[in-house]
Amino acid sequence: MARLYIGNLPHETAENELQAWIELHGFKVDTVQVIRDLDTGSSRGFAFVELPEVTHAKEAVDALNGQKMEGHDLRVSEARPLPLKGEGRQAGGTRTPKKRAS
């Protein structure tokens, strides 16, 4: 299975529209998740897609990257795995305070 990141999506794109677009390009889609803003619920312009029959993501990336969807040139790449808590991410959403200029 390949997991893809798809960026530069039109903000009006729904999961079923993205799935249909990918299937139109010859790929079977397992799941689609358009990432939405927590406050407004509107799309943030990117999504994650799982393709069950693709063993190497490069095949799908080569076929889909740069293709147009509603006038947008999509950016497609292999999705990076999420780091586990404590691996390169700060827990609790805290940030290191910035030093003030004197």
C-alpha positions as CSV (number, residue, x, y, z in Angstrom):
1,M,0.0,0.0,0.0
2,A,1.2,3.5,-0.8
3,R,0.3,6.6,1.2
4,L,0.4,9.9,-0.6
5,Y,0.4,13.6,0.3
6,I,-1.5,15.7,-2.1
7,G,-1.0,19.5,-1.9
8,N,-2.3,22.6,-3.6
9,L,-5.8,21.2,-3.7
10,P,-8.7,23.5,-4.6
11,H,-10.2,24.5,-1.2
12,E,-13.7,23.3,-2.3
13,T,-12.5,19.7,-3.0
14,A,-14.4,17.0,-1.0
15,E,-13.1,13.6,-0.3
16,N,-15.4,11.9,-2.8
17,E,-14.3,14.3,-5.6
18,L,-10.6,13.7,-4.9
19,Q,-11.2,9.9,-4.8
20,A,-13.0,10.1,-8.2
21,W,-10.2,12.2,-9.7
22,I,-7.5,9.7,-8.6
23,E,-9.6,6.7,-9.8
24,L,-9.9,8.5,-13.2
25,H,-6.1,8.3,-13.4
26,G,-6.3,4.5,-13.0
27,F,-5.6,4.0,-9.3
28,K,-7.8,2.2,-6.7
29,V,-8.3,4.3,-3.6
30,D,-8.7,2.9,-0.1
31,T,-9.0,6.1,2.0
32,V,-9.0,9.8,1.4
33,Q,-8.6,12.4,4.1
34,V,-8.8,16.1,3.2
35,I,-7.3,18.0,6.1
36,R,-9.6,20.7,7.5
37,D,-9.2,23.7,9.8
38,L,-10.4,22.9,13.3
39,D,-12.1,26.2,13.8
40,T,-13.8,26.8,10.4
41,G,-14.1,23.3,9.0
42,S,-12.8,24.5,5.6
43,S,-10.1,22.7,3.7
44,R,-6.5,23.6,4.3
45,G,-5.6,22.7,0.7
46,F,-4.0,19.3,1.2
47,A,-5.0,15.7,1.8
48,F,-3.6,12.2,2.4
49,V,-4.6,9.2,0.2
50,E,-4.0,5.5,0.6
51,L,-3.7,3.4,-2.5
52,P,-4.0,-0.3,-1.6
53,E,-2.8,-1.8,-4.9
54,V,0.4,0.3,-5.3
55,T,3.5,-1.1,-3.7
56,H,5.9,1.7,-4.6
57,A,4.6,5.2,-4.1
58,K,6.9,6.5,-6.9
59,E,4.6,5.0,-9.5
60,A,1.6,7.0,-8.3
61,V,3.7,10.1,-7.6
62,D,5.1,10.1,-11.2
63,A,1.6,9.7,-12.6
64,L,-0.2,12.3,-10.5
65,N,2.3,15.0,-9.6
66,G,1.8,18.2,-11.6
67,Q,-1.6,17.1,-12.9
68,K,-4.3,19.8,-12.9
69,M,-7.4,19.7,-10.8
70,E,-9.8,22.6,-11.3
71,G,-6.9,24.8,-12.5
72,H,-4.6,23.8,-9.7
73,D,-1.3,22.0,-10.4
74,L,-1.3,19.4,-7.7
75,R,1.8,18.5,-5.7
76,V,2.0,14.8,-5.0
77,S,4.6,13.0,-2.9
78,E,5.0,10.0,-0.7
79,A,3.6,10.9,2.7
80,R,6.1,10.8,5.5
81,P,5.3,8.7,8.5
82,L,4.1,10.6,11.6
83,P,6.7,10.7,14.3
84,L,5.8,9.0,17.6
85,K,5.2,11.3,20.5
86,G,8.5,12.5,21.9
87,E,10.3,11.9,18.6
88,G,11.1,15.3,17.1
89,R,7.8,16.9,18.3
90,Q,7.1,18.8,21.4
91,A,4.4,17.3,23.5
92,G,1.4,19.5,24.4
93,G,1.8,22.0,21.6
94,T,4.2,24.2,23.6
95,R,6.8,26.3,21.9
96,T,10.2,27.4,23.1
97,P,9.9,31.1,24.1
98,K,11.6,33.5,21.8
99,K,14.2,35.8,23.2
100,R,13.4,39.5,23.2
101,A,15.7,41.9,21.4
102,S,17.4,44.2,23.8
